Every structure is written in structure tokens, then in C-alpha cells.
Amino acid sequence: MENQIQDISGNLVFCADGSVWAVWRAHPRESARSTGKQLHELYSRTVTFMKSLRGEVMLTSLCEQVQPHAIIRRCLGGIDLDENPHWAETVHNAWDQLDDLDVLGRSYWIAKPLAGDGGRALLRAAKAALSAGLGLPPRPASPQAVAEAHELASVIEHELGGAIPLRPATEAELLWWLSRAPVRGIREPQLERESTVHNTGATLSRGRSRARLVTLRGTVFDEGGRSDEGKRLGNPLQVLNKRFLKCVTPDDEGLIESYQAFLVLAEMPRAFTFPGHEILSRLANIGFGVDYALRIAAKTNDEARAANRRRTRDLMSQDDEHGGDTAGVPADVHSAQEEIQHKNARLGASTTEIELEVGIVACVWGDTADECDARAKTLRQMFLGGEYKWERPLGGQKQLYQALLPGYRTPLVVRECSQNLLSSDCAMLLPMSSAEFGDPSGALFGMVLDGGAITPFLLDPTYGPTHDSSGGVAVIGELGSGKSVVLKNIAAVVRLMLDGRVITIDRTRSREWEPVAKALPGNCQVVDIIDPTLDSERAATTELRHSCDPLRVFRGKTKSSTGIAETFFASWLDLESNSAERDALGRALDAVSGLPTASSNALIDVLADHGAADPASRGLADRLRRLRRDPITRPIFDPDLGPVDLLAADMVVFCTNEVPLPNTLEMSNERMAARIPPRKLFGRAFHLLIAAIAKEICFGTQRWGQFICDEAYNVTGTPEGQQIALEFVRDGRKHGADAAFGSHSESDLGDEVLCGLIAVRMLGRHRDGGLARRGLAWLGVDPSDARYQEIVTKDLSPLNPAGSEEERRARAGEFLVRDHAGRVGKVKILTQPYRTLPQAVLTTPTIGRRS
């Protein structure tokens, strides 16, 4: 196969036939994973882009291998490893995980031949042919030719780049494209923006302020794989079934053999709807690597209307041809007539509408001929139900190989299968959509599994707050869907990557957060709130060690101690804002706050003193003395317990399983609320106090702070707690803090403002259809979308997968995730690989069975 490429300068490709091509990288903003408004915005941008095309254009999507080191660099971005060796250890272990995965990336390219001086193009072609005939190396393009081509390319870039962001491709990127093609799937070069592309065998030589192509590896192309030893066919006709291209490329380690099969889209449905026909975005998620290209020849509105009038006359004349046939005019002729009339009407209704002659080529590959063939068959079968028919031309594999490269004209085999589409119809195929998902840098938090393809999902808790956006993470799902594991991994990321502080509430009897806190580096405080009546049912390590008395915890901080203590006691004692008891409480707190001896016991003494002249103060003192006798209130009143140290601990876990809370029925109306037992009122107020402590810790230092609230309704169930949660999400970015919530339903998160401000949303398995639809709506997905309903109810961490128990465990931790940019994807969460943490985060109980 002769090399058409003679020289490269910037984003320009000079070819042996005298033509010059310009190449750009496309960076679409919206993702095909999105739904609703964002998906229609992507379609609208694609329509605008398609209408801007003129002449011959090539749109290409390449699915490249992503090496682990490229992902690891993103995980290490902005982190000082000398000061954070624990993150270096974690990322090193993550590298080992990535070595076992076939991680894929996707990039989009636009190439277009420039319409220059035809005479000069012929002269360049003649010189190239003469040099090739004499065995001379190709001459680099002259500076004058380069300057003229750059000027033409800049004009075209302005015409094309209005709807979808474009930038000129670099020489290194063009070399990567050309060098990767013969080795698809086998030791591919890495897409780098450097002067030399890793593992390509091609280099760039600098001279006269530009680059020229020095060498490209020679590749032998064997259509049908006739060179395979030991596989010679007894029947020569069986060669018809070997419709692939074997590319043999020399390498320092020997020969690289890549088997590639090329398919062309031969048939499409007559009518298009959107959404529903975005088949090219489905190619990107088929489960293995697929490259595809659209070879487009654009006609203006006037040219298209003139061509369609000729086609209309030809079709209408067939009525006379079949006039003598008793069977009448065939149905397909009638259908074609209606289609052409409809197209004429649309062209006449909009002068911006244009017609595109589109040929679509796809390429799959494999390590062996059988693997390549199986993937090609899978691709064909996947689209048969939608009236899309892919063909693998016999004898045309080399030409289709060239069709996926810049600088080569559209081959005949593609033109024969091309389709005439209006620009708005062609846009429904969604040839370009954002391939990015997750944050640009951060922890390797999971792998995107859409359609089986694997790409990394990175999570940086600081990304939203540090980019003028709201933060917040929320995880919704039914029991056992993996919510707690996700929240524990967020805590691990904050501690390992950011060296931040974490405050969390643990409502489980097993105290599942304690092993996590001990598995992570730094100091941890586990604050137990115990009920002496449950000694026989409690873990042996449970012990009351810390006081949470707000007047002692915030001693010396008068404003904090007074405000937090007043909120706590008012919630516990159920005091109305304008009541005499609330005024009495405020006066007593003003008197005791800030003193060296400030405590809740001192508050009772001050209330008793005020009670000599104030009945409201006397009543409060009596109520608090009575409540103090309850052993469950020891964390507030026991003077022998040391207060929680807000600054000494890197992670604080409040274990509150033994603290009762009001249920939904008790909170449903004022009459029921008036009968809530004092212990439950204490539990509600104590969770509010924890949230206030978390806010003080996270908002009061320079370190990043993360408040993690599993079973979020324990905090958001009160107006005061909901306000603190809202302050974390709304104002946390100003203080270097954020919050993460977990619950069974989005309604537990609080009001619409809090739910709407949460940036990163994760929806786990919900087998109940109603809860699944509500979760999808919160995620930003159309709740009536049957495909997404099927995913949430049956395909996220399925309890009964088709395989064994081992497969069920392997699929644990699957969520639909909405990232900071509003894109939605299916992600499998990965535990941060730090020492014993993977074992510590597991929460599934082990139950012994009697024999």
C-alpha cells in the first residue's frame, strides 16, 4: 500500500496527489450519556455543525488504548507526594489494578481537503510522482505552500468551530493517528502532545520553524490473512469468509500482527426520530474498541434542491412505466416518492438546510482473526433490529483502511454505500459527543461500564467548590446497594489524597465506621453514645470516652458555644422561639458561656439562680435536672469525661446506634410530636449537635473538611439540621469543606434547594419501580425512560445475575452516576487500595447457620 502522506506541518497534511488536508481535534461539551435538555442541546449543536459543512469532510472517532501511567498522572496531579506518602502508596496500588484492565479512551477528529490553486496541486503531485519513480525521499512542502495552506485552514476553522469547539491538531497527534492505524489494539502508541510520540517509530525533525515527517514504519497488509501459517484452506472458496485485513508491522520486539475488520453502513431506515437513532454514540459503547469515520460530501441548499428535482422526475416517471402492470406501482416506489417529496419540502422550508452524502465506515480489531471476526459479527447483529445493515466488503478492506486516515480520498466502496441525508437527520446519529466523564483529576474512584467499555472515573471532592460550583455528594439506593461503601471511599479519598478531616455519624450496631477510621492514617476519635441498659448487646470495645457538652467542646469560643448550645437545648427541650423558656435559656447561656467553668451542669446552676425571680428559668432548671438523671445523657453532663478535641483528631466517628430517634409517624403532626418521649427528643437534638460540631471543625481550619452523613434523615429530619446540611453544600466552598449524604430516597435529603444543589449524584439499585423513577428524576434522567428503569431495577449490582455467586460479588458496587458536568454514566465503584482498607469498608454481615 503506497504511502499517500508526504509531509506534516502543524495541522496540515501534504499528500502525494498534490492535495493538502487540515485536521482539527473536536471537543464536544455534552455527552450522549446525558438525557433531556443536555441531549437535545448536543443534537442542536450537531445540527448547527452539520449545516456549516461544505465540500468534502471527514469526521473520525478513534478509540485508543489508555495505558495505566496516563491515568496515574491524573491521579497525582497537584499532589505533593513528599508531604503525602500515603497517597503515593494508594496510587501505586491502583496502578497494579489498572494493569489487569483494558482501559479505553475516545477522541474526535475533523479532516478536510483545502481548495487551493489547482495548478500548484498538480505540480506538487507531479514532483511527488517523479521523486517516487526515481526512488528519492519526498521533499518537504515549501514555506510558501505552508503559509497559504495555514491561511485557508484558519478560514475553514472559523466556519466550522462555532457549534462544537475545535482546535488544530498537533504534529505529534497526527503522527499518533498514522502510526496507530496498523497496530490497532496491539501495543498501541499513546496519544501525547509531545515532539516524539511514544512507541510509534516516527519522529519529528525541526527545521525552518516547522516539523516534517521523517519516517513511518513500513507495514505489510495481508487481506484475508493468507500469510497465516498452518491455516491454509483446503477449499479455495473459503477465502470469501476471511473478510479482514492483517497488518504486520516491524517492532523492536518483533513483528506486531493486528487483525482488523472494516464494515460500511449499507442500509439505514427511511425515517429518523430523536432520541432513538443515535447509533454512532452506541458504537462508542459496544463493549470493545470501535473506530468509525463519516466520509461526507456536502451540497448547498440550492444544489440539493436541484438534484432532488431530478430524482423526483425520475421517480414520478415510474408511475407511467408501471401503468400497464395489473399489480400497480410497487410499494417501495411509492415510499421513495413520499420520501423525496418530504425532503423537497424540508429543503424548501429552510434555506439553511443542506444535503449530505454520507458514507460511514467502522473498524473493529482483535489479537487473532477469530476474535476480530467475532467482534465484526457482534457489531452487525447489534443494529439489525433498527434497520441498520453493516456490510464487510470482500476485497475492499484495504480501501476501507485508507478511509479512516486523513489525506486519502473517499474510496469507491464507501461512495457506493453512501446515504443521502439532510443535515438535521445526519445529526441524529450523534457522531461526536463528549467522551469525558468524571473529574479531570483526582482519585480513581471507579470504572465507567457503559455498554461494557471500560474507562476511568475520577473523583475529586474539591473540584466543584474550587471551580465556582456547588459541591456535595449524595448516594441513593435500597438496602445492600453499596451506599455505605461509597461514603467510606469518599472518606478515604479525603484522608489519603487531601489529608483533610472527616466527621461522620455511624448508626449501625456493629460500629462499621470504626474499622475504617483505624485503617486510615492519622489520629481518630470514636465517640460512643451508650445506653447502660444495652450492655449485653453491645460490642466489647464500646466505651463512653468523650463528652459532647457544647459548652465544653467550644470553650473559649463564646459565639459558637452560645449559638450551638442554645440550638441544641431548644431542640431537646422543644422550646418555641418566642417563648419565655427560650428567653430564659438565652439569658443563662449568656451568663455561663466563655467562662473557664462553662458546662451544661453550670448552666443548670445558673438557671436555678435565675429561677428565684423567674418561673421560666426555674422550670427549665427542674426539667434539665430530671433529664440529667437519664444515663443516656452522660455525654452532656458527666464532668469526668474529656470533651471531644476539635483539632487533634483527623477523623471523628460518632456512634449513635443506641440513641433513639423519632419516627415518621411521630413527626407527622403537632399532636403526635407533643407525645415524643424525652429520649427521642434527645436523640434528635444530639444529631443536630453532631452536625454543628462537624460544621465548626470543617469550617474553622485551613484543612479540607468532609462531613459524611449516612442515613441522612437523621440530620435533615429537623429544620436546624437541614439548614446545617444546606450550609455545607451552599457555603462549604468558601471554607474548604463539603458534605456527603447517603439514604434510601432523595426525599430524605431535605427540601428541593438542598437536593438541587448537590453536584455529584449516585443512584444505586432500587427494585421498587416507584423509588427507581423518583431516583431517576433526581438524577436528571427522564423517569419514563424504559431503558434506565431497566438498569436501576435489574442491572445495577443484580442480586441474581446469570452467573455464579462470584459474579454477583464482582458486580457489587454498580451505580448510575451524575458527575459535576451533569453527564450520566454507569460506574462500578472501586475501593481505594490502601493497606487493610478494602476489608474494612465491607458491611455485608456474616450469618452463621445451624447444621
HULINGI-V44144 format. One line per field, one symbol per residue. burial: # if it has 16 or more other ideal C-beta (glycine too) atoms within 10 Angstrom, else .. A space follows every 50 residues. Layout:
BEGIN
burial: ???
END
This chain:
BEGIN
burial: ...#######################.########..##..##.###.## ####.#############.###.###..#....#.##.###..##..#.. ..############.#....#..##.##.........#.##...##.### .##..##..##.##.#.###################.#####....#.## ##.#.....####..#..#..####................########. .....###########.#...#.##.##########.############. #..##..#..##..#.................#..##..#..##..#... ..##############..#.###.##..##.##....#.####..##### ###########.##..##.####################.########## ..#############....#########..#################### ########..#######.###..########......#...#.#.##### #####.#..##############.#.....##.##.###.####...### ####.###.##..#.######.##..##...#######..#.##.#..## ############....#........#.######################. #.################.###########.##.############.### ...##.##########....######.######....##.###.####.. #.........########################..##.##.#....... .
END
